[in-house]
């Protein structure tokens, strides 16, 4: 097996334990009233879901996820008030941070990433880039990994694809100048995260908040976050100098 040099970590449900559906419901509940004076809540929520779906399916390398989302959203609702995007962006920068109560942070997250870095591994935060940078930074703070030396953090501003599109993983590899064979993807989603394996990456399926995918894909390793910490500390070899 090719030696791994780079570890890609998923965030939601992996380094940041949470029930994804519970989180999403709470997040919508907080976001929708913020724009109710600009767009009827039913219209906004329905289109938010549709445009997110469009962004996930988008395979146009010319469009960032942000551009794909906004293009679809604006085409559907017509022109929105010029206050609209600043209100949404203000929400992500501010109130989104209060949603920490919908997640279950664990000290293991930081210990795992620090252990990998200490052994010479490059690390990437490969969180599905459905959110703006501001919302991703909140979630990194909740997980207490915000100051760790990730070479790349995928957000909707800097990514052109979403999981489970294999091009999402190809873009990461290309950006950091490595090969899929040099990487291991660590995540809790048996479809979206394990699809990285189809490119030649090793995979580690984290079971604490396991999300069974629509298809059962093979994985290289499997275990809890506690198992993952032991694996990184005791089984992964030191690399570099």
N, C-alpha and C positions, 0 to 999 in steps of 0.2 A: 504494500500500500504506500502510495506517495506520501512523503512527510508533509504535514500541515505546517504552514508558517503564519497564516492569518485566520483569525476566528471572527465570524460574523454573528452578532447577537441580535435576536429579536427583542423587542421591549415589552409590549402589552401581553400579559399572560406568561411571559418568560422571565426577564429580569424584573418586571413589575407585575407580580401576580394580581389577577383580576378576573372577574366574570365579565366577559366582553359584552354580552347582551345587557346586563345590569348597568354597566358603565355607559353604553351607548344611549340607553333610555334616559339616564340621569343627565347626560350631556345635552341631549335634544331638549329636555325639559328646561334646562337653564338657558340654552341658546335661543330657542324659538321666541320667547317673550321680548328678547332684545331687539328683534327686527319687526315686531308686530305692528309698529306704527308706520312701517315702510312697505310691508308685504303681508297679506293675510296669512296667519300661521299654517293653515292647511296647504295653501299654495307653496309656501316656503318649504315646509317639511317634505312634501311630495317631490318637489323639484330638487331639493338637497339630496334625497335618496337617488333620484334618477341621474342627476349630474355626477354623483359619486360613482354610480354604476358605469356611466360613460367614461369617467376618468380611469377606472379600473380596467375597462376593456380597451382603452385607447392604445394603439400600437404605432402611433406616428412619432418617430424620433425627433421631429421638428418641434413638437409641443411639449412643454413641461407639464407636469400634472396640474399645476396651478392654472396654466393657460387652457388646458383641456377642460377642466372643471368650469372655469369662468365663461369660456366660449359657449359651452352647452347650456349653462345656467342662463346666461343673458339672451341667447337665442330663444329659449323657451318662455321666459317671463317678459320679454321685451326689455326696453331700457328701464333700469331701476334708478331710484333716486340717487344722486351723487353721494349722499351720506351712507349708502348701503354698505359698501365694502369697508369703509373706515369703522362702521359700527361692528361689523363681523370681526374685523382684525383687532379691534379694541377688546372684544370679548375674549379672543384667544390670548391676548397679552395679559388680560386681567382676570376676570371671573373664572375662566377655565381652570385657573390654579386651585380654585376651591373644590374641584372635583376629586381631589386626593382622597376624600372620604369614600369614594367608590372603588378604591384600589386597596391592596393589602401589601404595602412595601415590606421587603425582607432585607436584613443585613447581608444575606448570602449573595445578593446581586453584586454589590461592590467587592466583596471578597473574591468572587469568581473572576471578575474582570481584572482586578489587581493581581491575582495569582497568575493569570495568563500574561499580563504585561511584564511581571517580574521574571517570567521565564523567557522573555524575548519575543513573544508573539505580537504581531500587528493586530489591532482590534478595530472593528467597524460596528457601528450601531445600525443594524439593518432592520429598522422598524418600517412597517408598511407605510409608504409616504403619502398618506391620505390627509395628513395634517400640516398646517404651516409650521415653520420653525419655532414660533413662539409657543405653540401648544406642545411641541415635541420637547422643548426645553423645560416646560413645567413637568412633564412626565419623567424626564431625566432627573430632575431635582427630587421628585417623589421617591424614585428608585435609588437616590443618592449616588448617581454615576455621572452627574453633570460636569465634573471637573476631571474626568479620566481621559487619557490621551487617545480618543477615537480618531482614526485617520479620516473617517467620513461618517456623517450622520445623515441618513436619507430623510428628506422632507419634501413637501409637495412643490417647493420652489426649485429644488436642485435635481429632481428626478423626472425622468420621462416615461417611466413605466411603474406599475404596481405589482405586488404579489397577487396571483400566482404566475404572472407572466415571466417566463425564463429570462426575457430581456432585462428585467429588473436586476437580476443577479449578474448578467453579462455586463451591464452598465457599471455596476460596482467594481467588478474585476478590472474593467478597462480604466476606470477613473483612478484606481490606486496602483495600477501597473503591475498586476500579478496574473496568475492563471487560476481557473476553477480548481485544478488539481492541488493547488497550494492552500486551498481554503476549507474550513469547516463551518457549516451553518448550524447554529444552535437556536431551536425554536420549539414552540408548543403546538404548532398547527401541523397536523399530519399530512396536509396537502400543500398549503401555501409555503411552508418552510422547507418541507422535504423535497419539493420540486427542484430545489437547488441541486439535489443529487443527480438529476438527469443531465446536468452539465459536467459532472465529474467531481463535484464537491463531496467531501464527507459530510455526514449530518449527525446531529445529536438531538433526539426528540425528548423534550423536557415534559414530564408527566404531571407536574403539580396542578396545572390548569389546562390539562390536555384537551385539545380541540380536534376531534376526529374529523378528518377531511372527507370530502365526497368520494375520494379514491384512496385506497390504502397504498401508500408508497413505501418502498423499502427505506430503512435507515441504517446508519453505521453503528450508532450507539443509542441507548435509551436509558433514562433514569430521572430521578427527582433533582431539584436544584442542589440538594445536599450531596447527592451522588455525583453531580456535575462538578462540584467543588473538589471532591475527592479525586475525581478523574483528572481535573486540571492540575491539582497539586501533586498527585502521586503517579499518574500514568503518562501524562504528556511529557516528552523530553524537553530539556532546556535547548533553546536554539540561539544562534548568534555567537557572540564572542564568549 
